[in-house]
């Protein structure tokens, strides 16, 4: 069978048309180059290229790049692949996440990109296309190039052919980066606002507003799951007498010290300590039995006592102490968080009536112990 003659373009700098490759691959390359040359002559804004690589080889070479590409890279003929590779600062890929309904960005810097070259080539061979955005450092500064290519594999030649084009998207990426900066600033502002809204200004633990929201959330969650919910309410003993003796500044310092004990001993992410009001504090303990909540309250009580904050007018001794009430139940449709709060308040009253500086637990039923 007579072989089809394949003409070699005058500005050709590749190796397929002059090398030992199949006629099918040569004809494909020649046809593509002809189309790319015509497109460039007609003023196509895309920077078109034709690259290739062999299996198990590291080198990617260009079969065709137009004058646009060489002008962009400011390099001599045959140096395009090397200059482009060495100029890349970053590679980004944008993928649509159907689960979150968001576009996810994957970014690789120059070092990471070199490590995964083989993986990226295998991926493009499997999918049949590549699409990425490159940040490229050139003599006049850096630009962004969007790369889109169809990848064809020729088994007979063990060679992959990439039919691609590059578009300058520097302005678009600058807008995206500015949007990201704006979003980051907005997120920081929202976090600051959330902190102001949910934290007690004096003690810097959660405030009553945050407590009310979280106990409702945990109530609904544990109602669905059939879990147990414990609540600790506590009150600084003889706090009015403390303020009268040492002044309100000392009183504020005392409350901050007590709050720091809760912050230091809250271990699980779901647990929450809050300033309930005045000298009262509350601790929400999801999935904690009455026994576990009692021991937790006792650890708080001992730690506060060991702060050794002087209180000469205390009814329990020479230092600041705190009384605790604990309540535990399994949330259901017939009760509400108000029942849990009321029972914890009742337990706190019993603790204060029976001498203060102690923990009293009133669970709803012996099974919760």
Secondary structure as UniProt FT lines:
FT   TURN            10..11
FT   TURN            16..18
FT   HELIX           23..41
FT   TURN            42..43
FT   STRAND          47..54
FT   TURN            55..56
FT   STRAND          60..65
FT   HELIX           67..73
FT   TURN            77..78
FT   HELIX           80..87
FT   STRAND          88..97
FT   TURN            98..101
FT   STRAND          102..109
FT   HELIX           110..115
FT   HELIX           117..127
FT   STRAND          129..138
FT   TURN            139..140
FT   STRAND          141..154
FT   TURN            155..158
FT   STRAND          159..168
FT   HELIX           170..198
FT   TURN            201..203
FT   HELIX           208..225
FT   STRAND          228..236
FT   TURN            237..238
FT   HELIX           239..246
FT   HELIX           248..265
FT   TURN            269..270
FT   STRAND          272..277
FT   TURN            278..279
FT   STRAND          280..286
FT   HELIX           290..305
FT   TURN            306..307
FT   TURN            312..313
FT   STRAND          322..330
FT   TURN            333..334
FT   HELIX           337..353
FT   TURN            354..355
FT   STRAND          359..361
FT   HELIX           366..368
//
